[in-house]
């Protein structure tokens, strides 16, 4: 934690030298820097000071989880006013903040209550530190992937004609919890037949039919860190649509192309292009509308981004962990998506998801 804090201070000095301190919002960022796992709080980071601000619901928890941080007990006044107290006590006239972590309403309140303090937008300072995963983070993500793999292996036999999407999703969540998950990374997706053409379908009352393609997207949290995996199955009892077989092969080839393209120093938009080229060459380019993947860590969606819309200045660092998840979605018919969780390494990518494709 102390190394992360010093790296953040160095980044603040380098990129925003006029700012006397930084207010860190976003609970994933707060946890990354302090270890505090509560639901509400802010961090104050100055050159020679660091404080965690939270309310009475979390004082005991904050002392236990962030013992190296000075605790500012928020009570009877808005949290931002305690930020103002810290600024005045330290002589800080310019306070940096990440505009991606503060709502517009929150920003207006900060401007109104932080009298005499200039707010300095400082986007992405903590997010940049989180791109590259440390050994303990990699180990936690590996454990989360293993839990999802175990649950999926036990669950997949439940995919049969007549099974209901919503019930299957609940069963899958239950199995992940029993296998060691502390929470879901996101609600599981189980989408059969035409509903599989909706990339983020919500499981509903639809019953599966023999021969349908079923998109299954699952992930869980272990020690705060997420996993993410997608498989596409065929409901037994009938042969699938012949085109579905072809699409499956195309998506699997695109998946491998994306994984093979992952190297430290490459741009996310270039990795996306390698996989997208395979799908476009097969004639399904218009049916792949989302980005190829995203980083995974304390949040299930974080940097780096693998997408045509990725920042062209951002490259993928070694030990980033990302998803590679190409898909083809034919409206009214079926969808196919395959997703692997991958660690980026100089010696070649390491796939963390072990469930068979």
C-alpha positions as CSV (number, residue, x, y, z in Angstrom):
1,X,0.0,0.0,0.0
2,X,2.8,2.5,0.8
3,X,4.4,1.9,-2.6
4,X,1.2,2.6,-4.3
5,X,0.7,5.8,-2.3
6,X,4.2,7.0,-3.2
7,X,3.7,6.2,-6.9
8,X,0.4,8.2,-6.8
9,X,2.2,11.2,-5.2
10,X,4.9,11.0,-7.8
11,X,2.3,11.0,-10.6
12,X,0.5,13.9,-9.1
13,X,3.7,16.0,-8.8
14,X,4.6,15.1,-12.4
15,X,1.2,15.7,-14.1
16,X,-0.4,18.3,-11.8
17,X,2.4,20.2,-10.0
18,X,0.1,23.1,-9.0
19,X,-2.2,20.8,-7.0
20,X,-1.3,20.7,-3.3
21,X,-3.3,17.5,-2.6
22,X,-5.5,15.0,-4.2
23,X,-9.0,13.8,-3.2
24,X,-9.4,10.1,-4.2
25,X,-13.0,9.0,-4.9
26,X,-14.4,5.7,-6.1
27,X,-14.4,2.8,-3.7
28,X,-12.3,0.6,-5.8
29,X,-9.6,3.3,-5.9
30,X,-10.0,3.8,-2.1
31,X,-9.5,0.1,-1.5
32,X,-6.6,-0.1,-3.9
33,X,-4.7,2.5,-2.0
34,X,-5.7,1.9,1.6
35,X,-7.2,-1.5,2.0
36,X,-10.5,-0.1,3.2
37,X,-13.5,-2.2,1.9
38,X,-16.4,0.0,3.1
39,X,-19.1,1.4,0.9
40,X,-18.5,5.1,1.5
41,X,-15.3,7.1,1.9
42,X,-12.8,9.5,0.4
43,X,-9.0,9.6,0.6
44,X,-7.0,12.8,1.1
45,X,-3.5,12.5,-0.3
46,X,-1.0,15.3,0.3
47,X,2.8,15.3,0.0
48,X,3.3,14.5,3.7
49,X,-0.1,13.5,4.8
50,X,-2.8,10.8,4.0
51,X,-6.2,10.5,5.5
52,X,-9.3,8.3,5.1
53,X,-12.6,10.1,5.5
54,X,-15.7,8.0,6.3
55,X,-18.7,8.0,8.5
56,X,-19.7,6.2,11.7
57,X,-20.9,3.1,9.9
58,X,-17.3,2.3,9.0
59,X,-15.1,3.7,11.8
60,X,-14.2,0.3,13.3
61,X,-13.8,-1.3,9.9
62,X,-11.6,1.5,8.7
63,X,-9.3,1.2,11.7
64,X,-9.0,-2.5,11.1
65,X,-8.5,-2.5,7.3
66,X,-6.5,0.7,6.9
67,X,-4.4,1.0,10.1
68,X,-1.7,3.1,8.5
69,X,-4.1,5.8,7.4
70,X,-5.2,8.7,9.6
71,X,-8.9,8.4,10.1
72,X,-11.1,11.5,9.7
73,X,-14.5,10.8,11.3
74,X,-17.2,12.3,9.2
75,X,-20.3,13.3,11.2
76,X,-23.0,16.0,11.3
77,X,-21.6,17.7,8.2
78,X,-21.1,16.7,4.5
79,X,-17.9,14.8,3.8
80,X,-16.7,17.6,1.5
81,X,-16.6,20.0,4.3
82,X,-14.1,17.8,6.1
83,X,-12.0,18.0,2.9
84,X,-12.2,21.8,3.2
85,X,-10.9,21.5,6.8
86,X,-7.9,19.5,5.6
87,X,-7.2,22.0,2.8
88,X,-7.3,24.9,5.2
89,X,-5.2,23.2,7.8
90,X,-2.5,22.3,5.2
91,X,-2.6,25.6,3.2
92,X,-3.8,23.8,0.1
93,X,-5.3,26.2,-2.5
94,X,-5.6,23.7,-5.3
95,X,-7.2,20.3,-4.9
96,X,-6.9,17.6,-7.6
97,X,-9.7,15.1,-8.2
98,X,-10.6,12.5,-10.9
99,X,-13.6,13.9,-12.8
100,X,-14.4,10.3,-13.8
101,X,-15.2,9.4,-10.2
102,X,-17.2,12.5,-9.1
103,X,-20.7,13.1,-10.4
104,X,-21.7,16.5,-11.8
105,X,-23.9,17.1,-8.8
106,X,-21.0,16.2,-6.5
107,X,-18.7,18.5,-8.4
108,X,-21.2,21.4,-8.0
109,X,-21.4,20.7,-4.3
110,X,-17.6,20.6,-4.0
111,X,-17.3,24.0,-5.8
112,X,-20.0,25.5,-3.5
113,X,-18.6,24.2,-0.2
114,X,-14.8,24.3,-0.9
115,X,-14.5,28.0,-0.6
116,X,-11.1,29.4,-1.4
117,X,-10.0,26.0,-3.0
118,X,-9.5,25.6,-6.7
119,X,-10.5,22.2,-8.1
120,X,-8.0,20.7,-10.6
121,X,-9.2,17.9,-12.8
122,X,-6.7,15.0,-12.7
123,X,-8.2,12.1,-14.6
124,X,-6.9,8.6,-14.3
125,X,-4.1,8.9,-11.8
126,X,-5.1,5.9,-9.8
127,X,-6.5,4.0,-12.8
128,X,-3.1,4.1,-14.4
129,X,-1.5,2.5,-11.4
130,X,-4.1,-0.3,-11.4
131,X,-3.4,-1.3,-15.1
132,X,-0.4,-3.5,-14.1
133,X,-1.3,-6.1,-11.5
134,X,1.0,-7.0,-8.7
135,X,1.7,-10.7,-7.8
136,X,-0.9,-10.7,-5.0
137,X,-3.5,-9.3,-7.3
138,X,-2.7,-11.8,-10.0
139,X,-3.1,-14.6,-7.4
140,X,-6.5,-13.3,-6.3
141,X,-7.8,-13.1,-9.9
142,X,-6.4,-16.6,-10.5
143,X,-8.4,-17.8,-7.5
144,X,-11.6,-16.1,-8.8
145,X,-11.1,-17.6,-12.2
146,X,-10.7,-21.1,-10.6
147,X,-13.9,-20.7,-8.6
148,X,-15.8,-19.8,-11.8
149,X,-14.3,-22.7,-13.6
150,X,-15.2,-25.2,-10.8
151,X,-18.8,-23.9,-10.6
152,X,-19.2,-24.0,-14.4
153,X,-17.9,-27.6,-14.6
154,X,-20.5,-28.7,-12.0
155,X,-23.3,-26.6,-13.6
156,X,-23.1,-27.2,-17.3
157,X,-25.0,-30.5,-17.2
158,X,-28.1,-28.5,-16.2
159,X,-28.2,-27.0,-19.7
160,X,-30.9,-29.2,-21.2
161,X,-34.3,-28.8,-23.0
162,X,-36.9,-27.2,-20.8
163,X,-34.4,-25.6,-18.4
164,X,-35.4,-22.0,-17.6
165,X,-32.8,-19.2,-18.1
166,X,-33.5,-17.4,-14.8
167,X,-33.3,-20.6,-12.8
168,X,-30.1,-21.7,-14.5
169,X,-28.5,-18.3,-13.7
170,X,-29.6,-18.5,-10.1
171,X,-28.2,-22.1,-9.9
172,X,-24.9,-20.9,-11.4
173,X,-24.6,-18.1,-8.9
174,X,-25.3,-20.5,-6.0
175,X,-22.6,-22.8,-7.2
176,X,-20.1,-20.0,-7.4
177,X,-20.9,-19.0,-3.9
178,X,-20.5,-22.5,-2.7
179,X,-17.2,-22.9,-4.5
180,X,-15.7,-20.0,-2.6
181,X,-16.9,-16.7,-4.2
182,X,-17.5,-13.8,-1.8
183,X,-19.8,-12.2,-4.4
184,X,-20.6,-12.1,-8.1
185,X,-18.6,-9.9,-10.3
186,X,-21.9,-9.2,-12.2
187,X,-25.2,-11.0,-12.5
188,X,-24.7,-14.2,-14.6
189,X,-26.0,-14.2,-18.1
190,X,-27.8,-17.3,-19.5
191,X,-29.4,-16.5,-22.9
192,X,-30.7,-19.2,-25.3
193,X,-31.6,-19.0,-29.0
194,X,-32.6,-15.6,-30.2
195,X,-32.0,-14.1,-26.8
196,X,-28.3,-15.0,-27.2
197,X,-28.1,-12.3,-29.9
198,X,-28.4,-9.7,-27.1
199,X,-24.9,-9.3,-25.8
200,X,-26.0,-8.5,-22.2
201,X,-29.3,-10.3,-22.1
202,X,-31.0,-10.6,-18.7
203,X,-32.0,-14.2,-17.9
204,X,-35.8,-14.5,-17.9
205,X,-38.6,-17.1,-18.0
206,X,-37.7,-18.5,-21.4
207,X,-37.1,-22.3,-21.5
208,X,-34.3,-23.7,-23.5
209,X,-34.9,-25.7,-26.6
210,X,-33.0,-28.6,-28.0
211,X,-30.3,-27.5,-30.5
212,X,-30.3,-23.9,-29.4
213,X,-27.1,-22.0,-28.8
214,X,-26.8,-20.7,-25.3
215,X,-24.5,-17.8,-24.3
216,X,-23.3,-18.1,-20.7
217,X,-21.3,-15.2,-19.1
218,X,-20.1,-15.6,-15.5
219,X,-17.7,-14.1,-13.1
220,X,-17.2,-13.8,-9.3
221,X,-15.1,-12.0,-6.7
222,X,-12.5,-13.6,-4.5
223,X,-10.6,-11.3,-2.0
224,X,-12.1,-8.4,-3.8
225,X,-10.8,-9.3,-7.3
226,X,-13.0,-10.4,-10.2
227,X,-13.1,-13.1,-12.9
228,X,-14.9,-13.0,-16.2
229,X,-15.6,-15.8,-18.6
230,X,-18.1,-16.6,-21.4
231,X,-18.9,-19.9,-23.1
232,X,-21.4,-20.7,-25.8
233,X,-23.1,-24.1,-25.5
234,X,-25.5,-26.2,-27.5
235,X,-28.6,-27.5,-25.8
236,X,-28.5,-31.3,-26.3
237,X,-31.1,-33.2,-28.1
238,X,-30.9,-31.8,-31.6
239,X,-28.4,-30.5,-34.1
240,X,-27.7,-26.8,-34.1
241,X,-28.3,-24.5,-37.0
242,X,-25.5,-25.2,-39.6
243,X,-24.6,-21.6,-39.7
244,X,-24.2,-21.5,-35.9
245,X,-21.5,-24.1,-36.3
246,X,-19.7,-21.9,-38.8
247,X,-20.1,-18.8,-36.7
248,X,-18.8,-20.6,-33.6
249,X,-15.6,-21.6,-35.6
250,X,-15.2,-18.0,-36.7
251,X,-15.5,-16.6,-33.2
252,X,-13.1,-19.2,-31.9
253,X,-10.6,-18.2,-34.5
254,X,-11.0,-14.5,-33.6
255,X,-10.6,-15.4,-30.0
256,X,-7.2,-17.0,-30.7
257,X,-6.1,-14.1,-32.9
258,X,-6.8,-11.7,-30.1
259,X,-5.0,-13.7,-27.6
260,X,-2.0,-14.2,-29.9
261,X,-1.9,-10.4,-30.4
262,X,-1.5,-9.6,-26.7
263,X,2.0,-8.4,-25.9
264,X,3.2,-5.7,-23.5
265,X,3.5,-2.4,-25.3
266,X,0.8,-3.1,-27.8
267,X,-2.2,-0.7,-28.1
268,X,-5.6,-2.0,-27.2
269,X,-7.1,-0.8,-30.5
270,X,-4.5,-2.8,-32.4
271,X,-5.2,-6.0,-30.5
272,X,-8.9,-5.5,-31.1
273,X,-8.2,-5.0,-34.9
274,X,-6.5,-8.4,-35.1
275,X,-9.6,-10.3,-33.8
276,X,-12.0,-8.0,-35.6
277,X,-10.3,-8.7,-38.9
278,X,-11.1,-12.5,-38.6
279,X,-14.8,-11.8,-38.1
280,X,-15.0,-9.3,-40.9
281,X,-13.2,-11.6,-43.3
282,X,-15.9,-14.2,-42.6
283,X,-18.6,-11.8,-43.5
284,X,-19.9,-11.0,-40.0
285,X,-18.2,-7.7,-39.3
286,X,-21.5,-5.9,-38.8
287,X,-22.6,-8.5,-36.2
288,X,-19.6,-7.7,-33.9
289,X,-20.5,-4.4,-32.3
290,X,-18.7,-4.3,-29.0
291,X,-15.0,-4.0,-28.1
292,X,-12.8,-7.1,-27.9
293,X,-12.2,-6.8,-24.2
294,X,-11.3,-4.9,-21.0
295,X,-9.1,-5.0,-18.0
296,X,-10.2,-7.0,-14.9
297,X,-9.2,-6.3,-11.3
298,X,-11.0,-4.8,-8.4
299,X,-13.6,-3.8,-11.0
300,X,-14.8,-6.3,-13.6
301,X,-14.5,-3.5,-16.2
302,X,-11.4,-1.4,-15.9
303,X,-8.4,-0.5,-18.0
304,X,-6.8,-1.3,-20.3
305,X,-9.4,-1.2,-23.0
306,X,-9.3,-3.5,-26.1
307,X,-11.5,-1.6,-28.5
308,X,-11.6,0.5,-31.7
309,X,-12.4,3.3,-29.2
310,X,-9.4,2.7,-26.9
311,X,-7.1,5.7,-26.3
312,X,-4.5,5.5,-29.0
313,X,-1.9,6.8,-26.6
314,X,-2.4,3.9,-24.1
315,X,-0.4,0.7,-24.4
316,X,-0.9,-2.5,-22.5
317,X,1.6,-3.1,-19.8
318,X,3.1,-6.4,-18.7
319,X,1.0,-8.2,-16.1
320,X,-2.2,-6.5,-17.2
321,X,-5.1,-8.9,-17.0
322,X,-7.7,-8.5,-19.7
323,X,-10.6,-10.3,-21.3
324,X,-10.6,-11.3,-24.9
325,X,-14.3,-11.8,-25.9
326,X,-15.2,-11.6,-29.6
327,X,-18.8,-12.3,-30.5
328,X,-21.2,-12.5,-33.4
329,X,-24.9,-11.7,-32.8
330,X,-27.5,-12.5,-35.5
331,X,-30.7,-10.8,-34.4
332,X,-33.7,-13.1,-34.1
333,X,-31.6,-16.2,-34.5
334,X,-28.7,-16.7,-32.1
335,X,-25.5,-15.3,-30.6
336,X,-22.0,-16.7,-30.1
337,X,-19.5,-15.2,-27.7
338,X,-16.3,-16.8,-26.3
339,X,-14.3,-15.1,-23.6
340,X,-11.0,-15.9,-22.0
341,X,-9.3,-14.1,-19.0
342,X,-5.7,-13.5,-20.0
343,X,-2.6,-12.3,-18.3
344,X,-0.3,-10.3,-20.6
345,X,3.4,-11.4,-20.4
346,X,6.5,-10.7,-22.4
347,X,7.0,-14.4,-22.9
348,X,3.5,-14.9,-24.3
349,X,-0.1,-14.6,-22.9
350,X,-1.3,-16.8,-20.1
351,X,-4.9,-17.8,-20.2
352,X,-6.4,-18.0,-16.7
353,X,-9.7,-19.5,-17.6
354,X,-9.5,-23.3,-17.8
355,X,-13.0,-24.3,-18.7
356,X,-13.1,-26.0,-22.2
357,X,-14.2,-23.9,-25.1
